[in-house]
Amino acid sequence: MRKLFILTLLFVGISINYSAADHPIKLTSSMIKYDAKTKSIRVECKVFFDDFAPVISASLIKSINQSNLTKDDLRRIENYFIEKYKITINGKTLPWEIKSYDIAKRETILTLVFTHSNITLNKGDQIHIENALLFEVFGDIQSNWMTLRFPPFLKNEYFECTTFNQKYSHTL
């Protein structure tokens, strides 16, 4: 929880102290949570919009300035996540569908929420996560931080994906 709080403060501080084009840190932050009651996995990913938009399309910058993503923008974002951000459980890759998005004040941080339902996890299940977001643009200076909460198996697990290590695996 402490690392998540620090990461949130980092995002807020950067968005306040730098214009969107000037921030020196290239990172994403994800919270991946399993809810046994609803049998669902929820992924909330925060990304600096000015880093992310050009990877998707030039028109995305215009959409974000209007604080309204088009269906085509959302489809492109989903396709990018399908390619670069994968969660596999027991060999089955979860499909992505954006459930919601939020554009932070000053339009610097885009928060995307993905969910997947009808998942029952058991002791011994294999979870594999690959997070290659933005490495094709920023290489070694990109960092993708993830917090995993899979009660009762994982309370808080923290992992950083770098250009040299973009994968995380765990046996529940």
Salt bridges, closest charged atoms under 4 A:
GLU44 OE1 - ARG42 NH1 3.12
GLU44 OE2 - LYS46 NZ 3.76
ASP50 OD1 - HIS23 NE2 2.99
ASP51 OD2 - HIS23 NE2 3.34
ASP51 OD1 - LYS26 NZ 3.12
ASP72 OD1 - ARG75 NH2 2.38
ASP72 OD2 - ARG76 NH2 3.15
GLU83 OE2 - LYS84 NZ 3.64
GLU97 OE2 - LYS99 NZ 3.68
GLU136 OE1 - LYS84 NZ 3.98
